[in-house]
Amino acid sequence: MLYGFKYKPSVNIRSKYLELLQTLLDAEDDVINGRVGSMTESINELRESLENKKKRVSKFNISITQ
């Protein structure tokens, strides 16, 4: 008999995800406030990397129901 459960990504994956998200937010804030000249490409690369990480993390979400 199988009981429903959902696999949760490890803390390490979550911490890397949050670290990347914080880096993205800091970079956007710097650009918005004019502290950095040309960071648009870097922000786009960070966004793409974040989206790729989200896709990889979502692959680990497994639902098994009865």
JONORRA-V853504 format. One record per residue. N is the residue number from 0. RES is the residue in three letters. PSI is psi in whole degrees, 0 to 359 (* if undefined). Layout:
BEGIN
{{N & RES & PSI} {N & RES & PSI}}
END
This chain:
BEGIN
{{0 & MET & 126} {1 & LEU & 136} {2 & TYR & 147} {3 & GLY & 133} {4 & PHE & 158} {5 & LYS & 125} {6 & TYR & 132} {7 & LYS & 135} {8 & PRO & 152} {9 & SER & 161} {10 & VAL & 324} {11 & ASN & 316} {12 & ILE & 316} {13 & ARG & 317} {14 & SER & 322} {15 & LYS & 319} {16 & TYR & 313} {17 & LEU & 323} {18 & GLU & 317} {19 & LEU & 318} {20 & LEU & 318} {21 & GLN & 320} {22 & THR & 317} {23 & LEU & 314} {24 & LEU & 319} {25 & ASP & 318} {26 & ALA & 317} {27 & GLU & 318} {28 & ASP & 318} {29 & ASP & 318} {30 & VAL & 315} {31 & ILE & 319} {32 & ASN & 6} {33 & GLY & 18} {34 & ARG & 345} {35 & VAL & 138} {36 & GLY & 284} {37 & SER & 88} {38 & MET & 11} {39 & THR & 317} {40 & GLU & 319} {41 & SER & 319} {42 & ILE & 317} {43 & ASN & 320} {44 & GLU & 318} {45 & LEU & 319} {46 & ARG & 313} {47 & GLU & 317} {48 & SER & 318} {49 & LEU & 316} {50 & GLU & 319} {51 & ASN & 319} {52 & LYS & 321} {53 & LYS & 319} {54 & LYS & 317} {55 & ARG & 319} {56 & VAL & 320} {57 & SER & 337} {58 & LYS & 334} {59 & PHE & 351} {60 & ASN & 109} {61 & ILE & 131} {62 & SER & 126} {63 & ILE & 124} {64 & THR & 166} {65 & GLN & *}}
END
